[in-house]
Structures are given as C-alpha cells and as structure tokens.
Amino acid sequence: MRHLFLSAALTALIPGVAWAAPDCAGAVAACERATPGALSLLVPGRVATVVVDAGDEPGVARTASDLVADLKTVGGGEVRLAHDVSGGATVIAGTLGHSAMIDALVKAGKLDVSGLAGQWEGYVEQVVDDPAPGVARALVIAGSDRRGTIFGLYDISAKAGVSPWTWWADVPVQRHPTLYLTAGRVADRPVVKYRGIFINDEEPGFGNWARTKFGGVNHLAYEKVFNLLLRSKANFIWPAMWGKSLWEDDPASAPLAQEMGVLLGTSHHEPMQRAQADWKREGTGPWDYTKNAPVLRSFWRKGIERRGKAEDPVTIGMRGDGDEPMTEGTATDLLERIVRDQRQIIADVTKRPAAETPQVWALYKEVQDYYDKGMRVPDDVTLLFADDNWGNIRRLPPIGERRAGGAGVYYHFDYVGGPRNYKWLDTNAIPRIWQQMRMADDYGADRLWIVNVGDLKPMEYPIGFFLDMAWNPKRMDLAAMQAYPAKWATAQFGAAHGTEIGALLTRYGQLASRRKPELIDATTYGYADGEWARVLGEWNALDAQARRVGATLPADLHDAYYELVLHRVEAMTNLHRLYEAVAANRAAAQAGDAAKAKRFADAARGYFAQDAAIRRRYEVDTAAGKWTSMMAQTHIGYTGWQQPDADVVPALATVEKPLPLPPVTPKPLVRIAADAGRAVDGRGIRWQRVAGFTAEGAAMVATPTTAPVIERPGGDSPHIVYDVNWTKAGPVALGVVAAPGLDVRGGGRHRIAVSVDDAAPVILNLMAGETEETWGRSVIENRRVASTVLPALSAGKHRVTLWLVDPEVVVQGVTLSPR
C-alpha cells in the first residue's frame, strides 16, 4: 500500500497537504497502525460515526456530510452522520456557542479551547477520552466560528487521504481500510483573513465547460468551486464576470455561498457588490458619476440590499465602464466624493456605521495613481495593492503602517492585456510567487490575498501553493517552499512518486517561466547560433522524463497525472517544436535549400496538428470527457496583445518566398550564475539562495525586504563577490540580471551597486528611464538588466562585487561582454 503520511507539524505548515508520517509522530496525525492513546478512526467491520449538533450552522452540517462520504471512500466501510452521541461517536464536531455538545465538553474541562474564542476561523482538534457516556474515545473538533469548524472537518478529510483536488483534478482518494489518529491536540488559525481566487477571462474555457457540464455558470458549477475553496482552507471569491452576474444569472448561487460559508466579493472595477453585467442589463445613462450620480447610487444601493446580512467584503471606489480608467488624469476630488457616497449608502442600508461593514479599495492600474498622489480612504477600509498583471507587485503599504482595515494583494496567474494575453497554461513558477508574497507579508499586507486564476484549470498547482501560503505566510519559509513540490505531488500521487513528480513540476515551472507561450514565435531564440536547439533540448528532456514517470503510475492515477503534470509538459514541448521547425524552415529557405525548407514546413504543420490533438486528449480522452472546452484558449498566431480568433499556422517560407531571419544578438562572453559568488551578510540583512528561480538556475534574495535602503553601499553592507578570469584587455560591458520586480516603496527605483576589484561601488537603477516599452520588455523576458561600461579592464583575475541597495532586488546573474 502507498503511504501518504506527513507529521502533524507539516500538516499545520501546509494546509492542503495533511497526513501523518510513517512513524506516526505528532498530535492528531493519521496513521495505519495503533499507537498509545490513538483513536480508531476507520476499522474494518466497525461503524464510524460523525456527530454534529442539529442546531449548528448549515455549512457545518454540509461539511460533516462531506467528511462522512470521504471516510466511506477512504476506508470502504460504513460511516454515518448523527446529531447526538446516543449511537456512539468517532468524531464530534461543532462551533463554540452553536453546539451544545462542544460547549458541554468545554464546561466539563475535557476539551481545551484556550485562546480559541473570538478567533477568526480558528479550530482545535483533540482526541478526548470519555467525551460522552458509552464513548471511550473520540476526536473532537471545535471551531471558533463556522468556518473554523468547517476547516477542521476538511482537515481530517485531507489527513485521511482526500486531496482538495479530488474532484477538480480527478485525484483518486487514498484507500486506508484501517486508519488511526494519534493522541493529542492541534490548534490552528489563518493569518491572512480573506484568502481566495478570481475566476476571470473565463471565455471560452470555463464558461463553455460550465454550460456543457452544468447547463450554465450556475449554482451547480459554483458548488464545486466553493467546495474546492473550503477544502483548501480558503474563504473568498471574485466570481466569473465576463458578461456574468453570480447574483442574477442563478438566484440560488449567492444563498449557496452563504450556506456553505464562502464570502463573495466583486472585482476591482465592480463596486458595491454589483457585477458589471448587472449594469449592462439594468443601468440607464452613462457610467459617469459626474453626469449620472443618482442612477448610480440607486444601482449601488440594490447591491448592498442584495448582500443582506452576509459577511462579504464590499469593493468601493470606481473605475471606468469595461475595466477602463474612470477619467483622464487623476480626479481625486471626484473619487473621494464617490467613496463618501458609497459609505453613506452602506450605512443607510445596514443601519450601522459604515466602518462595521468590511470594505476594500482596489489600487489596480491607474487607481494606484490616486493613492500615490495622496488620496486616502477611511482607516477601516482595506487597501488592496496589485501586481503589474505579470506577477510583480507594484506597491505595498509603508513599512510599519497599521490600519484598522489592513492591506492586501491582488495577484495574477492569468491576464488579458498588454504586452500580450496569457491564458492558456500555467506558467507561474512557485519560487517567484513565494518571493513576491513573502515580501507582501513582510510589509504587513495580510488582510486579503486574491489571485486571478483565469479558467481555474490548469492552475491547480500554483493555486494550491498560493492558498497554502496564505494560511500562514511565515510558515512557508524558504525550506518549506522548496519542499512544497514534493509534498504537494505526494498528496496527489503518493509517496512512491511524490519526489520525482515534484521535481517535474519544479522543472516545468523553471522552463515555462522563461517566456509565456503566447509570446513565443520562431524569432524568440536564435536558430543559427544553436539557441533554439538548446532550449528545445531542455523541453524534450523534460517531456521524455514526464512520460517515463507516467508509464510507472497505476491506471487510477493517469487522469490526474495528465491534468496536473503531463499535459502542460507535452503542450509546451510541442509548441517549442512547432516554432523551432518554423525557424528551421525559414533558415533553409534563406539558404536556398528547397527540400529542407519543405521538410521543416511539413514538420511545423504536423506539430500544429498535434497541438489540436493534445487539446482533444485533455478535453475528450481524459476523465471520460469531463473537461470539455477547458483548453479552448487560443495561443498560436498572436500578432498583438489580443489573441487571434483561432489558432493559425505560423507563416512558412519557400525558396521562392523566403521570410527574413532576425539578426543574431551577440551573447555575453561570460555568464555568471547568481549563486556562484561568495555571499556576505551585513547590517541585519542576509542573503538566501533560492534554487530553481529561473530556467538558468538559482537567484539570490535578500531578507528582510523591509530593511532600510542602503544609499551608500560598501564596507560591511551586504554584497556578493564573484571571481572572474578575463582573457582580453579592453572596455567591458558589465550587466546585472535581476528579476523583473518593481519598487514597492513607491520611489520608482530598483537599484543595486557594482564594483570591480577595489573600485568604489557604482549604483545602477534597474528601472532607470522606465517606460511602457521597457516595462513590457522586462515582463516578456522575465528579467531586468542594468549595465555599465568598464572603460579598461585588464586581462587576468578580477573580483566583481554586487552591493545591495534596495532590498527587494532579486539577483539572477551577472554578464560580461567586450565592447
């Protein structure tokens, strides 16, 4: 039998990866053998009973039913749900103040809930002796509120071997006919208060899939999404919004969210709990507060009325209709007036001070300009900072600032916009997500984390990481992040395969982060200089390894493996084969070799056809056709930021009609890996080596990112020393390669200093002269490069030193080229 166990300590570390270690260490850990004081959770021939109070919250009862179904599947025996302990009890669960059984156990001193009362979504799991007459031992789960209880219940499902991705990625339940829970007590609660996803850019993928599977993007589809969120210990969603309104499309959807315990929000340009589609259907006059304020206030009031007594955070502020700027320039007075009026509506409808309703001001795109120019909202409002849509956080709150409403981050795994859409595949490397979100936590942005996940699939792996890290960002330290791929893969595929599959996911993330597939074409890499051959060789090697691993898996894992691992690898490998063949075709045509040009043209057409076959394999052949349309995003044939209407074969050349080849860009003579030097810590700052940060290797990251800026680097300030043996005297261009980050402190600077031998450090600004074009190049290439010319470097040995200036700069390497 495949063992899928980790320690209880790691259960707390990674919420979505929860099982016990083979040695059964830790409290309330799942184990296949009995240990002193352990609870018999599943035993062949014995009925397991899950008990919840009939008066508890509806979401608790629903989750208890899920646990019953999960345990039946895990053990294969009888498991039942009860509302009292008269027929026995294996698990007793309930919410403080809503469950008479839980309150009685607390009063009797049998259940330790110290520190639990008043917490947000906290829970305790404790194996209790003699919890009720006739019950020798039971697991007791107590939640501080309904979601605390829900998370505790789903935590047991995960420990038993049920992945949060069982339905969404067809991950089979791990079977354990006999299962014990070790003695002891575990308590946990989240750090980030609101944690969730934004389903967006969902046509034609998610939208067509939901219409095929459920008859629409309705409560049946959302029930599956809500269940995934809760199993992942998340609590928040911005629902699909391309021509959709969760509230109006299906009146059952919002009440279902309320029942299950999922909080509903609206995106950055949909204020006051009203979808953009609501305005398209009901609005009259312009979406312009200077011309149509009474109509807009009435429209917004209905959103707050529709919200009722829900806990849902309310988006405030205003952007232009259709996700555009509200005005040209920064109309601060107007936006401040809008916020005041919206808060008055909230107070009028709720009959309470506006500060008692959670509110979010999303500082997305041009809205951040208002903040940067001094606009402020009341202290109770959460400031939701955003990335640049490409995974680089633009701004964070001032260091040490503490607001009642706190701050958060809106992040992207998917995007529609310049320099080009990226919607097709997961291209989000875990180390980069970790570095950015760790920085967000360092700066205190821990009230709301939400990520744009596009169609949801195939973003399962980064979603899992993002939500697991959001539970407690500091637990996801460097060691935990680097162990995460193997642990996550073990949760889905078993300990026998977890390490090697985790390595595949890691390598895929490295290679995919080099450039989004929508940005790749025949000119992306040089053909004549062998760069295409090198890059394609890396993908071919990964593809071969992924297929070898897949061939060793049992049949019940094939669907999950294809969805979570193999599909993305073979799809990206095939895309690279396609464009490499196009590059070879064009080179042959330029050289006048008609036969070779035709051979590569035929190969390119074959790879284009294979792309469609890969989609069919995903949508038709996998999981009995469950994922129809989920891979429908176009991705071949982009000419601008917007996708083509359909995938198109790239232009192919003949000897008669050759196509121009791009000039070969000279490569640096020397490339130095970021971690090839001697890292020297100083002034309270230390360097961390983050393995696999890029396709080329590790990065060097400074911590803490909130450390003071070092305006005069040198001496004992943190630096990295690289030894170089230069072979030719003369002028040399020295380049520093960094991650494409931004200045989250708001000064427009992203700096590092360089020195050679004993010369004084020279500060380089990686964002110098930043324009839309330079920013676009940085995200396309997924790096920033700053250069300086050394006028006369002698041949021989030298020391190149990088000096930290702005702590958020991530070093990816150094280059040297003769001038």
Secondary structure, DSSP 8 states (H G I E B T S, - for coil): -------HHHHHH-TTS----TT--STT-EESS--TT-EEEE-TTS-EEEEE-TTS-HHHHHHHHHHHHHHHHHH-S-EEEESSSTT--SEEEEETTT-HHHHHHHHTT-S--TTTTT-SS-EEEEEEEEEETTEEEEEEEEESSHHHHHHHHHHHHHHHT--TTTTTS-------SSEEE-SSEEEE--SSSEEEEEE-S-TTHHHHHHHHHHSSSSHHHHHHHHHHHHHTT--EEE---SS--HHHH-TTHHHHHHHHT-EE---TT--TT--HHHHHHH--S-S-HHHHHHHHHHHHHHHHHHHTT----EEES--BTTTB-SSSS--HHHHHHHHHHHHHHHHHHHTS-GGGS-EEEE--TTHHHHHHTT----TTSEEEEEB-SSS-B-----TT---SS-EEEEEESSB-SSS--B-SS----HHHHHHHHHHHHHTT--SEEEEEEETSTT-HHHHHHHHHHHH-GGGS-HHHHHHHHHHHHHHHH-HHHHHHHHHHHHHHHHHHTTS-GGG--TTSS-STTSHHHHHHHHHHHHHHHHHHHHHTS-GGGHHHHIIIIIHHHHHHHHHHHHHHHHHHHHHHHHTT-HHHHHHHHHHHHHHHHHHHHHHHIIIIIGGGGTTTTTT----S---SSS--SS--------SSS-----------SEEEEGGGSEEE-BTTBEEEEEEEEETTEEEEEEE-TTS---SS--TTS-EEEEEEEE-S-EEEEEEEEE-----TTSSS--EEEEEETTS--EEEETTTT--HHHHHHHHHHT-EEEEEEEEEE-SEEEEEEEEESSTT-EEEEEEEEE-
